[in-house]
Amino acid sequence: MKSFQTTKDIWDANLYDHKHSFVSKYGNSLVELLNPQQGEKILDLGCGTGDLANALYEHGAKIVGVDKSQNMVEQAISKFPHIEFMVQDATNLDYDHEFDAVFSNATLHWVQPADKALSGIYKSLKQGGRFVAEFGGKGNVQTIINEIIQQIQETGFEFNRSQFPWYYPSIAEYSTLMEEAGFRVTYAQHYDRPTPLDGENGLKNWIHMFGKNLFEGLNEHTTNEIISTVEHNLKEILYNDGTWIADYKRIRVIGIK
């Protein structure tokens, strides 16, 4: 198995599948936007545990799924052994004019530097190939992030911006990067997507799944106390009829090589 992984694997593949299946569910409409065709060769960039890669496969496409997380890739292989999955960093793609399309759902907000990823994506595509992606855009989960950072600081700790794991660009910013990489941007959308989180502990599970980096350097007890305070303070804002609703804001783009 080819591997470009250089950092600790923070991903819990079982928690992802059992408590965060909405990631793949919301990606189904992105599959429709991609409109995969029989026989196309498609790269699923940031494939996670493979559900959307399998959806593309069922449309008759030949799929290669890559993800930086070994845990995610191993789960994908166990679920969908008929698809080729491998560990690979989105900023170190080593494909050259191989794919009819590159598809990416809920991944690129984890990827920096964005221009390096876009350069690799562009090179991976055949001439005329398309890049279709959705990821967190400007203002994504801002209510949750602001409260976490505030509570870290009120507990007496300094929050270092280098701990912030995400890249949430505006449409103008990301479209410009796409054009600089060589793409013709044919579609760009920034929209609100309030996202229900699973169960009474939905917010806590979300933070444990996606926000671990924010608590770097803090012990488990302090982290859990901060998360409990965040839950308490956000309940009136983000909790409705027994369900936590995360304030997601997404970007969708299509670029043609």
C-alpha positions in Angstrom: 0.0 0.0 0.0 1.4 3.4 -1.0 1.6 5.8 1.9 2.4 9.5 2.2 1.2 9.8 5.8 3.4 11.9 8.0 1.3 12.9 11.0 -0.6 11.1 13.8 -3.8 9.5 12.6 -6.6 11.2 14.6 -9.5 9.5 12.8 -11.8 7.0 14.6 -13.3 5.1 11.6 -15.9 3.4 13.7 -17.1 6.6 15.3 -17.2 8.2 11.9 -19.4 5.4 10.4 -21.7 5.1 13.4 -22.2 8.7 14.5 -21.2 10.8 11.5 -22.8 9.0 8.6 -24.4 12.4 7.6 -21.0 13.2 5.9 -21.7 10.6 3.3 -25.4 11.1 3.2 -25.1 14.8 2.3 -22.5 13.8 -0.3 -25.0 11.9 -2.4 -26.3 15.1 -4.0 -22.6 15.9 -4.9 -22.5 12.5 -6.7 -25.5 13.7 -8.7 -23.7 17.0 -9.5 -20.7 14.9 -10.7 -22.9 12.7 -12.8 -20.5 9.8 -13.1 -20.6 7.9 -16.4 -20.1 4.2 -17.2 -16.5 3.4 -17.7 -15.1 6.8 -16.4 -12.0 6.6 -14.2 -12.6 8.7 -11.1 -10.4 9.7 -8.1 -12.3 10.0 -4.8 -10.0 12.4 -2.9 -10.6 12.0 0.9 -12.6 8.9 0.5 -13.1 8.3 4.2 -14.6 4.9 4.9 -15.6 4.5 1.2 -19.4 4.9 1.1 -19.4 7.6 -1.7 -16.6 5.7 -3.6 -19.0 2.8 -3.6 -21.8 5.0 -4.8 -19.6 6.1 -7.7 -18.7 2.5 -8.4 -22.3 1.5 -8.6 -22.7 4.1 -11.4 -20.3 2.0 -13.4 -17.2 4.1 -12.9 -13.7 2.8 -12.1 -12.8 4.2 -8.7 -9.6 4.9 -6.9 -10.1 6.1 -3.4 -7.4 7.9 -1.4 -7.3 9.3 2.1 -4.6 10.5 4.5 -6.0 8.4 7.3 -4.8 4.8 7.5 -7.7 4.0 9.9 -10.2 5.3 7.3 -8.6 3.4 4.4 -8.5 0.1 6.3 -12.2 0.5 7.1 -13.0 1.3 3.4 -11.1 -1.8 2.2 -12.9 -4.0 4.7 -16.3 -2.6 3.6 -15.7 -2.4 -0.1 -12.9 -4.9 -1.2 -13.9 -4.5 -4.8 -12.6 -0.9 -4.9 -8.9 0.2 -4.9 -8.2 2.3 -1.8 -4.8 3.6 -0.6 -3.3 6.0 1.9 -2.2 9.2 0.2 -1.9 12.9 1.2 -3.9 15.3 -1.0 -0.9 17.7 -1.2 1.3 14.9 -2.6 -0.8 13.3 -5.4 1.4 11.5 -7.9 -1.0 11.0 -10.8 -0.5 12.4 -14.3 -3.4 12.8 -16.7 -5.1 9.6 -15.4 -8.6 10.5 -14.4 -11.8 11.7 -16.1 -12.9 13.3 -12.9 -11.6 14.1 -9.4 -14.4 14.0 -6.7 -14.0 15.3 -3.2 -16.6 15.6 -0.4 -15.9 17.1 3.0 -12.2 16.9 2.7 -10.5 20.0 1.3 -11.1 22.1 4.4 -8.6 19.8 6.0 -6.0 20.3 3.3 -3.3 23.0 3.3 -1.7 24.5 1.4 -4.7 24.5 -0.9 -2.8 25.6 -3.9 -0.5 22.6 -3.7 -3.5 20.3 -3.6 -5.2 22.0 -6.5 -2.0 21.7 -8.6 -1.9 17.9 -8.0 -5.6 17.6 -8.7 -5.2 19.5 -12.0 -2.3 17.3 -13.0 -4.2 14.2 -12.1 -7.0 15.0 -14.7 -7.1 14.2 -18.3 -7.5 17.2 -20.6 -11.2 18.2 -20.4 -11.6 16.3 -17.1 -13.6 17.8 -14.3 -13.0 18.5 -10.6 -16.2 18.5 -8.4 -15.9 19.2 -4.7 -17.8 20.3 -1.6 -16.2 21.3 1.6 -16.5 23.8 4.5 -16.6 27.4 3.4 -16.2 30.8 5.1 -18.1 30.8 8.4 -18.4 27.1 8.7 -19.3 25.9 12.3 -18.3 29.4 13.4 -20.6 29.4 16.4 -19.1 26.1 17.7 -15.5 27.2 17.1 -15.9 30.6 18.7 -17.4 29.1 21.8 -14.6 26.4 22.1 -11.9 29.0 21.7 -13.5 31.3 24.2 -13.8 28.6 26.8 -10.2 27.5 26.3 -9.1 31.1 27.0 -11.5 31.6 29.9 -10.0 28.4 31.5 -6.7 30.2 31.5 -5.0 28.7 28.5 -3.7 30.4 25.4 -5.2 29.3 22.1 -2.6 29.1 19.4 -3.9 29.7 15.9 -1.6 27.0 14.6 -3.9 24.5 16.4 -6.7 25.5 14.1 -6.9 22.5 11.7 -9.3 23.9 9.0 -9.2 26.0 5.9 -12.5 27.7 5.3 -12.2 30.0 2.2 -14.6 32.3 0.5 -15.8 31.5 -3.0 -13.7 34.4 -4.4 -10.6 33.1 -2.6 -11.0 29.4 -3.7 -12.1 30.2 -7.3 -9.0 32.4 -7.7 -6.8 29.5 -6.5 -8.6 27.1 -8.9 -8.0 29.5 -11.8 -4.4 30.0 -10.9 -4.0 26.2 -11.0 -5.3 26.2 -14.5 -9.0 25.4 -14.1 -11.9 27.0 -15.8 -14.4 27.5 -12.9 -17.9 26.7 -14.2 -19.8 26.5 -10.9 -19.2 28.0 -7.4 -21.8 28.1 -4.6 -21.6 29.1 -0.9 -24.6 28.0 1.1 -25.9 27.4 4.6 -26.5 23.8 5.5 -27.7 23.4 9.0 -26.7 19.8 9.9 -28.4 17.6 12.5 -25.9 15.7 14.7 -26.8 12.3 15.9 -28.2 11.8 19.4 -28.2 13.7 22.8 -24.4 13.7 22.7 -24.3 14.9 19.1 -22.2 18.1 19.7 -19.8 16.3 22.1 -19.3 13.5 19.5 -18.7 16.0 16.8 -16.1 17.8 18.8 -14.3 14.6 19.7 -14.4 13.5 16.0 -13.4 16.7 14.3 -12.1 19.2 16.8 -9.4 17.3 18.7 -6.6 19.6 17.5 -8.2 22.6 19.2 -7.4 21.0 22.6 -3.8 20.2 21.9 -1.7 20.4 25.1 -4.7 20.2 27.4 -5.3 17.1 29.6 -8.4 14.9 29.2 -10.1 16.3 32.3 -9.7 19.9 31.3 -10.8 19.1 27.7 -14.0 17.3 28.9 -14.8 20.2 31.3 -14.5 22.7 28.4 -16.6 20.6 26.1 -19.3 20.3 28.8 -19.3 24.1 29.2 -19.5 24.6 25.4 -22.5 22.2 25.4 -24.3 24.1 28.1 -23.6 27.5 26.5 -24.7 26.5 23.0 -27.8 24.5 24.0 -30.2 27.4 23.6 -28.6 28.3 20.2 -27.9 25.0 18.5 -30.2 22.5 20.2 -33.8 22.1 18.9 -36.4 19.5 19.6 -33.9 17.0 21.0 -31.3 17.5 18.2 -28.1 19.4 18.0 -27.9 21.4 14.7 -24.4 22.4 13.6 -24.0 25.7 11.7 -22.5 24.3 8.6 -21.6 26.5 5.6 -20.4 24.8 2.5 -18.7 25.6 -0.8 -19.4 23.6 -3.9 -17.2 24.0 -7.0 -16.8 22.6 -10.5 -13.6 23.2 -12.5 -12.7 22.0 -16.0 -9.2 21.3 -17.1 
